[in-house]
Amino acid sequence: MPADAGSTRSAGIVVLASLAVIAALYVGRELLIPIALAMLFTALLRPLVRRFERAGLSAAVGSTVVMIVLLGVLGIGVSSLAGPVRDWIAQAPATFAKAQERLQTLRRPLQAITSAAERLERGVTGEKARPDSQVPPGASPAAGASQGSDNAAPSASQAAGPAAGGSGVATVAARVFGTTTAVLAGIVEVVLLTFLLLASGDAFLSKLLHVLPLRRDKREAVEIAHETEEAVSRYLIATAFINIGQGVLVGAAMALLHMPNPVLWGLLTFFLEFVPYLGGASMIILLALVGLATYDSVGRAVLPPAVYLMITTLQNNLVSPVAYGRRLQLNPVAVFVGVLFWYYLWGVPGAFISVPVIAGLKIVGDHVERLSPLAEFLGD
């Protein structure tokens, strides 16, 4: 077989295998998302469990202590912030309705320009505009009657309005409670898997080293595991501290701008900034909508998203490079594409784990010679 044919066949196999892996990740997302999140949190909490092991406690006892403390802190935080979140959810429909009304007002000049352009185009082409109520030439009177019957149709549906409204409310309620149940079940799965992985200690790494035949492969596997764990842990801890600082700044700025619920804006900043790019875009959209509903002028409504954009830009260019270090200096284009890819596959959890996955792939590429082009592409 010629060399070119062999290389083409190998490339085809790689492409087919990649497509099969992507399809498996998409189809099995309900099973794989909790496992991936549990592995991510295990890499974050494993150094704490090792400290308990050095103090003479077993991995199971250390894992229990870490999980109890972590869940206690999260429970206190959620209970203390339940009030502002509840108030914001209660006010959200009225806020978004007012923002939509302001957006309709802002769209009127654009609609006027569009209508003028259409009239100009009709004047150039010689086409005559006809009212919507006029029956087109050649149409039978039955068409007008059918239009009349169509116009009468809503009255019949209005007669059944209460029943339809009740059915709609029941459907929305079922979706909300179904989503809440699924989220709670996913959280329980992640917590249990994280505890089991932490309690098992280095059992999986030991089994991997036992399977690998060569001493060099075992050494590289240990280095890859430790560097990946260190990179993921550093990324999550650094991101948490950065988000705390950014949340404080955003909350203070929103208070100075007299935005409603400034504490909630700081909280949203902390959580949404864990999702690269998409979280910041969501914050800008939310701030713009609430700004339109809060202020009378468009200039003041633009201030909250503009201030947030300024804060996050300064953070990304001044704080993040120092906090993350060289190990996590990744190619911004690769990170952006990776975030979109994982968001398409797994939604928000996929976007959340995208940067640790990319960092792990880069570390593997640094140690495996055949994957060195991948590491070169992912690196900054």
KAMO-V201934 format. One record per pair of residues at least 4 apart in sequence whose C-alpha atoms are under 6 Angstrom apart, sorted by the first residue. I is the first residue (numbers start at 1). J is the second residue. If there is no record, write none. Layout:
BEGIN
i | j
I | J
I | J
END
This chain:
BEGIN
i | j
13 | 17
24 | 28
25 | 29
26 | 345
29 | 33
34 | 38
34 | 190
38 | 42
38 | 190
38 | 193
38 | 194
42 | 46
42 | 194
43 | 229
44 | 233
49 | 62
49 | 63
52 | 57
52 | 62
53 | 57
53 | 58
59 | 63
59 | 199
59 | 201
60 | 199
63 | 198
63 | 199
67 | 71
68 | 72
71 | 75
78 | 82
82 | 86
88 | 92
95 | 293
98 | 293
99 | 289
99 | 292
99 | 293
122 | 126
122 | 127
142 | 146
154 | 158
161 | 165
162 | 166
174 | 178
175 | 179
190 | 194
195 | 199
209 | 218
223 | 227
224 | 228
227 | 231
228 | 360
229 | 233
230 | 234
231 | 235
232 | 356
234 | 238
235 | 239
239 | 243
243 | 247
243 | 270
244 | 270
247 | 251
247 | 266
247 | 269
247 | 270
248 | 266
250 | 266
251 | 262
251 | 263
251 | 265
251 | 266
254 | 259
254 | 262
255 | 259
255 | 262
268 | 272
269 | 273
272 | 279
273 | 279
275 | 279
275 | 351
275 | 352
284 | 305
287 | 291
287 | 304
287 | 305
288 | 305
290 | 294
291 | 295
291 | 301
292 | 301
295 | 301
303 | 307
309 | 313
314 | 318
315 | 319
316 | 320
320 | 324
324 | 328
329 | 380
330 | 378
330 | 379
330 | 380
331 | 378
331 | 379
331 | 380
334 | 338
334 | 378
339 | 343
339 | 351
339 | 354
342 | 346
342 | 350
342 | 351
343 | 347
343 | 348
343 | 350
343 | 351
346 | 350
350 | 354
362 | 375
365 | 371
365 | 372
365 | 374
365 | 375
366 | 372
366 | 375
375 | 379
END
